[in-house]
Amino acid sequence: MFRALVEGRELTRFGVRLEVLPQGQITGRGFGMRVGGEWEWRDGYFCRTLEFGQSGDPYNCQLVLQDGDTLRFISDQGQGDQADLRIR
């Protein structure tokens, strides 16, 4: 289901444009920096790494909730910080 939602579409929020590719890559830009990473769907969670500029986020599995054309990603298997991205 997740793959069908994002395939061929961008995920956006202020200053961020990402593509989550079916082959397991994440590409895009965030606040003028290139963003890249890898992802997999594991045990009902979106698990990913991210690299941006000289920084990055370590591997983290996130709960994904959908509300219309918005996806909410909640880190630490739904126990951490959250970010809303629109499907375009």
LUMRO-144453 format. One record per residue: residue in one letter; z, x, y of N, C-alpha, C, CB in turn. Coordinates in steps of 0.05 Angstrom, whole numbers, plus 5000, padded with zeros to 4 digits. Glycine has a CB too. Example, Ala and Ser with C-alpha at 12.3 -4.5 7.8 and 13.67 -1.06 7.14 Angstrom:
2
A515652644886515652464910515652644934518152264911
S514252574955514352734979515752585001511452824988
END
This chain:
88
M500050164976500050005000500050175025502449825000
F501750375027501950555050499250685055504050765047
R498050795035495450935038493350745049494551045010
A493350495040491350295050491850235079491550045033
L494350235088494950175116493950395135497950145120
V494150645127493550865145490850995141495651075143
E489450935119486951075114484851005135485950985086
G483751215147481751185168482751095195479750995158
R485351095199486551005223488351215235488150745218
E489051185261490851365274493651235277489851445302
L495651405276498351315282499051435310500451415260
T499851255328500251345356502951255367497951245373
R503851415386506051335404505751515428508951385390
F507251475449506951625473506751925468509251565493
G504452045475504052325472503352425445506452465481
V503052245425502652325397500352165385505252285380
R498552305371496352185356496152335329493552195371
L496552195307496552315281494752165262499352325269
E493652315243492252195220493752285195489252275219
V494252095177495452145151493152115131497951955145
L492152345121489752335105490452285075488252605107
P488652145061489252075033489652315015487051905023
Q488452545022488752785006491452925009486552985012
G493252815026495852935028496253105053496453095005
Q494453105072494853255097495553065120492253415103
I496853185139497453055165496153225186500553015170
T494553105204493353255226493553095252490353315220
G493353235274493453095300494453275322495052855298
R495353135343496453275367498953135376494353285389
G500753285387503253175398503853325424505553185378
F503753185446504453305472502953565477507453355475
G500253565470498553795475498554005454499253915501
M500253975433500354175412499054065387503254255406
R497754245371496654165346498954095327494854385334
V498653885311500553805291499253805264501753515298
G500553915245499553925217501853895198497954175212
G501153825173503153815153502053705127505453635162
E503753655109503053545083504953305077503153755060
W503853115061505552885054504952805025504952655073
E506852645014506452524988508252274988507252714964
W507552074971509151834968510851884943507351574965
R513451894946515251964923517551764922516252254925
D517751624899520051444894520451234917522551604890
G518251144928518350934949518851044977520550744943
Y518551304981518951435007516551605015521451605007
F516051625041514051795053515352065057512851675080
C514552255040515752525041513752715054516652625012
R514752865074512853025089514153275101511552865111
T512453465108513153695125511353665150512653975110
L512253785172510653785197510854055210511653565216
E508654145222508554385238507354305265506954615224
F508654395286507554355313508254585331508554085325
G506154685345506554925361507755145344508454865385
Q509955265353511355475338513655365322512355695358
S513955105321516154975308515254805285517754805328
G517154675272516454485251518854335241515254645228
D518354145224520453985211520354045182520153675217
P522654095169522654145141521953895125525354255132
Y521653925099521053705081523153485085520953805052
N522253235088524053015092522752765080524752975122
C524252605066523252355055524252125072524252315025
Q522351955081522951755101522351475090521351805126
L524051285097523551005092521450915112526150835093
V519450755104517450655122517550345121514550755114
L517850235145517949945148515549855166520649845160
Q514349635160512049535175512849275190509649485158
D512049265216512349025232509748995247514849045252
G507948835236505248805248503749065247505448705277
D502849155271501349415272503149655278499149395292
T505749625274507649835279508949925253509849755299
L509050185248510550295225512950435236508750485209
R515250375225517750515232518350715209520150315236
F518650965217519351185198522251245203517451435201
I523951225182526751285185527351525166528551035178
S528151745178528651995163530951965144529152225182
D531252165127533452185108533751935091536052235123
Q531451845080531351615062532551365075532751675035
G531951335101532951095115535651115128532950865096
Q536851355127539551395138539551555164541251535118
G537251655174537251825197535851715221535952085190
D534651895237533251815261530751665254532452065278
Q529751505274527351345269525351385290528151045267
A522851345283520551355302518651135295519151635301
D517750995316515750785313512950885321516450535329
L511050845303508250925309506450675305507351155292
R504550645323502650415321500250505305501850325349
I499250315289496850365273494450285290496850205246
R492650475294490250415311487750465294490150595336
END
